């Protein structure tokens, strides 16, 4: 069943916990106009629909849903991977991954599935049975060997759960993420974080009798109108101590 423009608008206004007056003030219109848009008494122009989606910080796919619900053409594309218009984005992603060597780096989609890995990431994750197409979160939840390889697994799962909740809040709704959050919540139930958080939250992996400590940075593309790449996260891992740095350098033959 197709949803009306007003239904989608109201859904997202409620997701962002905004009143009609709040939304109206941010969008520069009257609360009465927002009310009329939600009830269908008024029709939104393309400019108004895009302005409302911007104020509500709607993901690109949801902005398209709002537009099409109002009988307007979608604003953002979702092209095939081989589309030549995506080549600069793919090149930038690969360049970022490759130039992070000798340290691991990977690209992840919105569900934490591995999209691409640099050479060090393949060497690091390969022995754990992880490759492109696998979900890091599902592997952590389902595989006892992977959980056993992470010394501070409860601390890591607790932090990942926090990140997933932030990501879901941005996306508004996502069945897969909601399911992962539910499973992780059950897993960390009863875990009490330390009174004082560490300066660096490093994940500690056991590999061949050695503990490797790694922390990460996460970046995303900005200023793009392509749905698939707007969800891509690039995670770059860094050594948290000298031993880890030396092992990663040795693995890369440096």
N, C-alpha and C positions, 0 to 999 in steps of 0.2 A: 504494500500500500504506500503510495507516494505521500510524502509529508508536504504540508503547505509552507510557504515562506515564513508565515507567522509562527508556526509550530517550531521550525528549526531555530528561528531567532529567539524565541522564548526559552527553548532548551539551552541554548548557549548563554543566554543572559543569566539563567539560573546556575549553570555550571560555574560561571565567573562570579556568582553571588552578587549580582548587581540588580538594583531596582530599576524600574522603567525610568525613573528620574535620574539615577546615576548614569545610565546608558545615554539618555538624552543629553545630559550636560556634557559628557565626553564627546559625543558625536556632533554637538552643536545644533541640535534640533529640540523641539518641544517634547515633553513627556507624552502629550496628547498624540503627537505624530507616531511615537514609538508604540503607543497603545493601539492606534489605528492600524499600524503595520502588522502587529501581532494578531489582531482580530480579523484582518483581511479587508478592513474598510478602506485602506489606502494601499496602493501598489508602490513598491520601492523602485527607484531608478537604479541603473547600474552603478552610478557613482555612490548613491546612498548605501546600496548593498555592500559595496567594497569598503566604504567608510565604517559601517557597522561591524563588518568582519575584522577590520583592523583594530577597532576599539576593543573588541572581544578577544583579540589575539587568537583568532581561529587558525588552526593548521590549514595549509593550502587545500588539502582534499575537502576539508569541512567548509572552507570558503566556496569552493565549487558547488558543494551540496546546497549551500544557501542560495547561490545564484540560480542554479537549475530549478530549485524549488519555487523561485520567483519567476520562472519562465525566461531566464536570462542565460546567455551562453557562458560556459565555464571560463575562468580567467587563466587557469594554470593547467599545463599539460602533464601527461604521464607517458613519456615516449618509450619505445623499445630500446633495450640496452645498446643496440647497434646503431641507433640514430646518430648521424654525424654531428648534430647540434649538441650532443652530450659529450663529444670528444674532449673539449677543454676541461670539463668537470672531471672526467675520468683521468685525464692526464694530470691534473692538479692533485687528485687523490693518490694516484700511483707515485707521483713525485714526492709527496709528503711521506708516504710509507717508506719508499726506497731510501730517502735521504735521512731517515731516522736510524739506519743501520750504523753501528752494530747492535743497536737495541731493538727489541721487538716493537712492532706497531701493527695495528689492524683496523680495518673499517668494519663497522657494525650497522645493521639496520635497526629500525625502531624496536624490534623484538630481540635484539642482542644476538642476531644470527651473524656469523662471520661472512662478510662480503668479499674481503680481500685481505691478504697478509703479506708482509715483507718477508724476506728470507729468514732473518733471525726469529720472527714469530713462528714461521713454519717449523724451524728446528726446535723451538721452545715448546710449542703446543703439539707438534706431531707425535712425540712419544706419549702424550696424554690421550692420543686418539682423536684429536680435534683438527678439523680441516674446514675449508670454505663450505658454507651451507649449514654447519652445525650451530646450535644455539648454546652460548656460554652458560646461560642461566639454567636451561633444561639439563645440560650436562652436569652442572653442579648439583642439581636437585636429584637426578636419577642415577648418577654413577658413584658408587661408594669408593672406587679407587681414586677418582678425582678429588672427592671430599677428603680422603685420607692423605692426599698429597699436599693439602693446604693446612699448615699448622694452626693458623688462627681462623679456621673456617667460620666459627660463630660470629666473630667480629666482622669478617668480610661479608657474610650474608646479611648481617644487620645493616651495614653501610649500603650494600646494594639495594636492599629493600627501601631504604630512604630515598635513594636515587630513582628507583622505579616509581615511587609515589609522586615525586616531583615531575617526572616525565609524563605520568598519566594525568596529572593535574593540568599540564600544558596541552596534552592531546585531547583532553575532555572525556574521551571514551575510547576504549580499545579492549576488546574481549580477551585477546591473547595476554596483554599486559596485566589485565585484571586477574586473570587466572594465575599468572606467575606470582603476582603480589599475594594472592590468597595462599598459595603453596609455601612461599617464603615466610609469610607471617606465621603459619603453623610451625615451620621449622625453627624459627628463632624465638618462639614463645617461651618466656621464662628467662631469656638472656638479659642480663643487666649490664649495660655499657659502663665502662670505667667512669669514675667521678670526674676525671679530667682527661679530655681527649688528647691523644698524642699529637705532636707537631706534624708528623707524617704518618698517615695510615698506610703502612706497607703490607702487601700480601706476601706471606712467607710460604714459599714452595719447597718441598723436599724433593731433591733430584740427585740420585746417585750418591746418597749419603751426605750431600751438601745442602744447606738451606740458602735459597736465593730470596732476597727481599726486594720487592719492586713496588713502586708507586706509579701513578699515571696522571696524564693530562688528557682532557677530552675536548675536541674542537668540532665545529660544524660549519657547513657552507653558509654564507650570508648573501643576501641580495640576489636570490635565484627564484625563478618561477617554475621550477620543475619538481613535481611532487616526490618522485623516488629519491632524488638526491637531497631534498630538504630534510629527509629523515636520517640521512647517513651521519654517523658519528665516527670520528677518527680518534682512536685511543692509542696513545704513545706511552710505552712503559720505560721507566728510568730506574737504574740501580739505586737502592737506598743505602748501600754500604760498599766498601771497597772490595770485599770478597765477591759480591754479586757482579760488580763491574768487571773484575778480572775474569770471572767465569764466562760472562757474555762476550768479552773480547776474545777469549780463547776459542769459544764456539764459532766465532766469526773468522777465526784464523788470523787475528791481529795481535 
